[in-house]
Amino acid sequence: MGMSDYKEMGNVRETPFGYTLSIIGGKWKMLIIYILAENQTVRFNELKRKLGTITFKILSSKLKELEADGMIIRKEYPQIPPKVEYSLTHKAETLLPALEQLCEWGLKNKKD
């Protein structure tokens, strides 16, 4: 099915595209998934450092949302100081070919 096949579904949020955007839309979620795809397992502070300007509160919120949507795994180690690692679920890994296509599009269309 193409994008035009979903015209009659009503509100765009009710389409498969709308569902996808609800999972990965916004400023940070695709970047978090990209970093996890590149690094396999990443700790919170490393994620924050790689994302740059994101606040602690926003990163924490986006990670919780991604976890609730079944996109990331949060593994907490009972130690002092606390250690928490994040990685992608199989569900998220099935999205990676689409993200690779977006990267290819950016490579072809970015003006130097």
CNS distance restraints for C-alpha pairs under 8 A (distance, minus, plus):
assign (resid   1 and name CA) (resid   5 and name CA) 5.93 0.50 0.50
assign (resid   2 and name CA) (resid   6 and name CA) 7.56 0.50 0.50
assign (resid   3 and name CA) (resid   7 and name CA) 7.56 0.50 0.50
assign (resid   6 and name CA) (resid  15 and name CA) 6.52 0.50 0.50
assign (resid   9 and name CA) (resid  14 and name CA) 6.95 0.50 0.50
assign (resid   9 and name CA) (resid  15 and name CA) 6.52 0.50 0.50
assign (resid  10 and name CA) (resid  14 and name CA) 7.05 0.50 0.50
assign (resid  10 and name CA) (resid  15 and name CA) 7.99 0.50 0.50
assign (resid  11 and name CA) (resid  15 and name CA) 7.33 0.50 0.50
assign (resid  12 and name CA) (resid  17 and name CA) 7.44 0.50 0.50
assign (resid  12 and name CA) (resid  18 and name CA) 5.66 0.50 0.50
assign (resid  13 and name CA) (resid  17 and name CA) 7.39 0.50 0.50
assign (resid  13 and name CA) (resid  18 and name CA) 4.06 0.50 0.50
assign (resid  13 and name CA) (resid  19 and name CA) 6.44 0.50 0.50
assign (resid  14 and name CA) (resid  18 and name CA) 5.84 0.50 0.50
assign (resid  14 and name CA) (resid  19 and name CA) 6.81 0.50 0.50
assign (resid  15 and name CA) (resid  19 and name CA) 6.36 0.50 0.50
assign (resid  16 and name CA) (resid  20 and name CA) 6.21 0.50 0.50
assign (resid  17 and name CA) (resid  21 and name CA) 6.22 0.50 0.50
assign (resid  18 and name CA) (resid  22 and name CA) 6.18 0.50 0.50
assign (resid  19 and name CA) (resid  23 and name CA) 6.56 0.50 0.50
assign (resid  20 and name CA) (resid  24 and name CA) 6.27 0.50 0.50
assign (resid  20 and name CA) (resid  25 and name CA) 7.53 0.50 0.50
assign (resid  21 and name CA) (resid  25 and name CA) 4.43 0.50 0.50
assign (resid  21 and name CA) (resid  26 and name CA) 7.98 0.50 0.50
assign (resid  23 and name CA) (resid  29 and name CA) 7.99 0.50 0.50
assign (resid  23 and name CA) (resid  66 and name CA) 7.14 0.50 0.50
assign (resid  23 and name CA) (resid  69 and name CA) 6.74 0.50 0.50
assign (resid  24 and name CA) (resid  29 and name CA) 5.25 0.50 0.50
assign (resid  24 and name CA) (resid  30 and name CA) 5.63 0.50 0.50
assign (resid  25 and name CA) (resid  29 and name CA) 6.46 0.50 0.50
assign (resid  25 and name CA) (resid  30 and name CA) 7.15 0.50 0.50
assign (resid  26 and name CA) (resid  30 and name CA) 7.91 0.50 0.50
assign (resid  27 and name CA) (resid  31 and name CA) 7.80 0.50 0.50
assign (resid  28 and name CA) (resid  32 and name CA) 6.20 0.50 0.50
assign (resid  28 and name CA) (resid  62 and name CA) 7.35 0.50 0.50
assign (resid  29 and name CA) (resid  33 and name CA) 6.26 0.50 0.50
assign (resid  29 and name CA) (resid  62 and name CA) 6.57 0.50 0.50
assign (resid  29 and name CA) (resid  66 and name CA) 7.53 0.50 0.50
assign (resid  30 and name CA) (resid  34 and name CA) 5.99 0.50 0.50
assign (resid  31 and name CA) (resid  35 and name CA) 6.18 0.50 0.50
assign (resid  31 and name CA) (resid  51 and name CA) 7.51 0.50 0.50
assign (resid  32 and name CA) (resid  36 and name CA) 6.22 0.50 0.50
assign (resid  32 and name CA) (resid  47 and name CA) 7.41 0.50 0.50
assign (resid  32 and name CA) (resid  51 and name CA) 7.74 0.50 0.50
assign (resid  33 and name CA) (resid  37 and name CA) 6.02 0.50 0.50
assign (resid  33 and name CA) (resid  88 and name CA) 7.28 0.50 0.50
assign (resid  33 and name CA) (resid  92 and name CA) 7.64 0.50 0.50
assign (resid  34 and name CA) (resid  38 and name CA) 6.24 0.50 0.50
assign (resid  34 and name CA) (resid  99 and name CA) 7.84 0.50 0.50
assign (resid  35 and name CA) (resid  39 and name CA) 6.09 0.50 0.50
assign (resid  35 and name CA) (resid  47 and name CA) 7.46 0.50 0.50
assign (resid  35 and name CA) (resid  50 and name CA) 7.77 0.50 0.50
assign (resid  36 and name CA) (resid  40 and name CA) 5.22 0.50 0.50
assign (resid  36 and name CA) (resid  41 and name CA) 6.19 0.50 0.50
assign (resid  36 and name CA) (resid  42 and name CA) 6.48 0.50 0.50
assign (resid  36 and name CA) (resid  86 and name CA) 7.49 0.50 0.50
assign (resid  36 and name CA) (resid  87 and name CA) 5.91 0.50 0.50
assign (resid  36 and name CA) (resid  88 and name CA) 6.40 0.50 0.50
assign (resid  37 and name CA) (resid  88 and name CA) 7.02 0.50 0.50
assign (resid  37 and name CA) (resid  93 and name CA) 7.72 0.50 0.50
assign (resid  37 and name CA) (resid  96 and name CA) 7.70 0.50 0.50
assign (resid  40 and name CA) (resid  87 and name CA) 5.87 0.50 0.50
assign (resid  40 and name CA) (resid  88 and name CA) 7.26 0.50 0.50
assign (resid  41 and name CA) (resid  85 and name CA) 6.23 0.50 0.50
assign (resid  41 and name CA) (resid  86 and name CA) 5.53 0.50 0.50
assign (resid  41 and name CA) (resid  87 and name CA) 4.74 0.50 0.50
assign (resid  41 and name CA) (resid  88 and name CA) 7.90 0.50 0.50
assign (resid  42 and name CA) (resid  46 and name CA) 6.37 0.50 0.50
assign (resid  42 and name CA) (resid  47 and name CA) 6.36 0.50 0.50
assign (resid  42 and name CA) (resid  85 and name CA) 5.42 0.50 0.50
assign (resid  42 and name CA) (resid  86 and name CA) 5.33 0.50 0.50
assign (resid  42 and name CA) (resid  87 and name CA) 6.65 0.50 0.50
assign (resid  43 and name CA) (resid  47 and name CA) 6.25 0.50 0.50
assign (resid  43 and name CA) (resid  83 and name CA) 7.37 0.50 0.50
assign (resid  43 and name CA) (resid  84 and name CA) 5.77 0.50 0.50
assign (resid  43 and name CA) (resid  85 and name CA) 4.42 0.50 0.50
assign (resid  43 and name CA) (resid  86 and name CA) 6.15 0.50 0.50
assign (resid  44 and name CA) (resid  48 and name CA) 6.24 0.50 0.50
assign (resid  44 and name CA) (resid  84 and name CA) 6.54 0.50 0.50
assign (resid  44 and name CA) (resid  85 and name CA) 6.64 0.50 0.50
assign (resid  44 and name CA) (resid  86 and name CA) 7.44 0.50 0.50
assign (resid  45 and name CA) (resid  49 and name CA) 6.11 0.50 0.50
assign (resid  46 and name CA) (resid  50 and name CA) 6.14 0.50 0.50
assign (resid  47 and name CA) (resid  51 and name CA) 6.13 0.50 0.50
assign (resid  48 and name CA) (resid  52 and name CA) 6.28 0.50 0.50
assign (resid  48 and name CA) (resid  53 and name CA) 8.00 0.50 0.50
assign (resid  48 and name CA) (resid  54 and name CA) 6.61 0.50 0.50
assign (resid  48 and name CA) (resid  55 and name CA) 7.74 0.50 0.50
assign (resid  48 and name CA) (resid  56 and name CA) 7.41 0.50 0.50
assign (resid  48 and name CA) (resid  59 and name CA) 7.11 0.50 0.50
assign (resid  54 and name CA) (resid  58 and name CA) 6.53 0.50 0.50
assign (resid  54 and name CA) (resid  59 and name CA) 6.39 0.50 0.50
assign (resid  55 and name CA) (resid  59 and name CA) 6.15 0.50 0.50
assign (resid  56 and name CA) (resid  60 and name CA) 6.05 0.50 0.50
assign (resid  57 and name CA) (resid  61 and name CA) 6.15 0.50 0.50
assign (resid  58 and name CA) (resid  62 and name CA) 6.11 0.50 0.50
assign (resid  59 and name CA) (resid  63 and name CA) 6.08 0.50 0.50
assign (resid  60 and name CA) (resid  64 and name CA) 6.24 0.50 0.50
assign (resid  61 and name CA) (resid  65 and name CA) 6.28 0.50 0.50
assign (resid  62 and name CA) (resid  66 and name CA) 6.13 0.50 0.50
assign (resid  63 and name CA) (resid  67 and name CA) 6.06 0.50 0.50
assign (resid  63 and name CA) (resid  72 and name CA) 7.70 0.50 0.50
assign (resid  64 and name CA) (resid  68 and name CA) 6.07 0.50 0.50
assign (resid  65 and name CA) (resid  69 and name CA) 6.18 0.50 0.50
assign (resid  66 and name CA) (resid  70 and name CA) 6.35 0.50 0.50
assign (resid  66 and name CA) (resid  71 and name CA) 5.18 0.50 0.50
assign (resid  66 and name CA) (resid  72 and name CA) 5.85 0.50 0.50
assign (resid  67 and name CA) (resid  71 and name CA) 5.59 0.50 0.50
assign (resid  67 and name CA) (resid  72 and name CA) 4.87 0.50 0.50
assign (resid  67 and name CA) (resid  73 and name CA) 6.21 0.50 0.50
assign (resid  67 and name CA) (resid  74 and name CA) 7.13 0.50 0.50
assign (resid  70 and name CA) (resid  89 and name CA) 6.87 0.50 0.50
assign (resid  70 and name CA) (resid  91 and name CA) 6.93 0.50 0.50
assign (resid  70 and name CA) (resid  92 and name CA) 7.73 0.50 0.50
assign (resid  71 and name CA) (resid  88 and name CA) 6.04 0.50 0.50
assign (resid  71 and name CA) (resid  89 and name CA) 5.37 0.50 0.50
assign (resid  71 and name CA) (resid  90 and name CA) 7.76 0.50 0.50
assign (resid  71 and name CA) (resid  91 and name CA) 6.01 0.50 0.50
assign (resid  71 and name CA) (resid  92 and name CA) 4.86 0.50 0.50
assign (resid  72 and name CA) (resid  86 and name CA) 6.52 0.50 0.50
assign (resid  72 and name CA) (resid  87 and name CA) 5.50 0.50 0.50
assign (resid  72 and name CA) (resid  88 and name CA) 4.43 0.50 0.50
assign (resid  72 and name CA) (resid  89 and name CA) 5.15 0.50 0.50
assign (resid  72 and name CA) (resid  92 and name CA) 7.10 0.50 0.50
assign (resid  73 and name CA) (resid  86 and name CA) 5.54 0.50 0.50
assign (resid  73 and name CA) (resid  87 and name CA) 5.24 0.50 0.50
assign (resid  73 and name CA) (resid  88 and name CA) 6.00 0.50 0.50
assign (resid  73 and name CA) (resid  89 and name CA) 6.12 0.50 0.50
assign (resid  74 and name CA) (resid  84 and name CA) 6.83 0.50 0.50
assign (resid  74 and name CA) (resid  85 and name CA) 5.87 0.50 0.50
assign (resid  74 and name CA) (resid  86 and name CA) 4.77 0.50 0.50
assign (resid  74 and name CA) (resid  87 and name CA) 6.88 0.50 0.50
assign (resid  75 and name CA) (resid  84 and name CA) 5.58 0.50 0.50
assign (resid  75 and name CA) (resid  85 and name CA) 5.19 0.50 0.50
assign (resid  75 and name CA) (resid  86 and name CA) 6.34 0.50 0.50
assign (resid  76 and name CA) (resid  82 and name CA) 7.55 0.50 0.50
assign (resid  76 and name CA) (resid  83 and name CA) 5.95 0.50 0.50
assign (resid  76 and name CA) (resid  84 and name CA) 4.39 0.50 0.50
assign (resid  76 and name CA) (resid  85 and name CA) 6.49 0.50 0.50
assign (resid  77 and name CA) (resid  82 and name CA) 6.57 0.50 0.50
assign (resid  77 and name CA) (resid  83 and name CA) 5.25 0.50 0.50
assign (resid  77 and name CA) (resid  84 and name CA) 6.17 0.50 0.50
assign (resid  78 and name CA) (resid  82 and name CA) 6.42 0.50 0.50
assign (resid  78 and name CA) (resid  83 and name CA) 7.26 0.50 0.50
assign (resid  79 and name CA) (resid  83 and name CA) 6.71 0.50 0.50
assign (resid  88 and name CA) (resid  92 and name CA) 5.76 0.50 0.50
assign (resid  88 and name CA) (resid  93 and name CA) 6.52 0.50 0.50
assign (resid  89 and name CA) (resid  93 and name CA) 6.33 0.50 0.50
assign (resid  90 and name CA) (resid  94 and name CA) 6.39 0.50 0.50
assign (resid  91 and name CA) (resid  95 and name CA) 7.14 0.50 0.50
assign (resid  92 and name CA) (resid  96 and name CA) 7.02 0.50 0.50
assign (resid  95 and name CA) (resid  99 and name CA) 6.57 0.50 0.50
assign (resid  96 and name CA) (resid 100 and name CA) 6.08 0.50 0.50
assign (resid  97 and name CA) (resid 101 and name CA) 6.32 0.50 0.50
assign (resid  98 and name CA) (resid 102 and name CA) 6.42 0.50 0.50
assign (resid  99 and name CA) (resid 103 and name CA) 6.31 0.50 0.50
assign (resid 100 and name CA) (resid 104 and name CA) 6.23 0.50 0.50
assign (resid 101 and name CA) (resid 105 and name CA) 6.15 0.50 0.50
assign (resid 102 and name CA) (resid 106 and name CA) 6.21 0.50 0.50
assign (resid 103 and name CA) (resid 107 and name CA) 6.18 0.50 0.50
assign (resid 104 and name CA) (resid 108 and name CA) 6.22 0.50 0.50
assign (resid 105 and name CA) (resid 109 and name CA) 6.04 0.50 0.50
assign (resid 106 and name CA) (resid 110 and name CA) 5.45 0.50 0.50
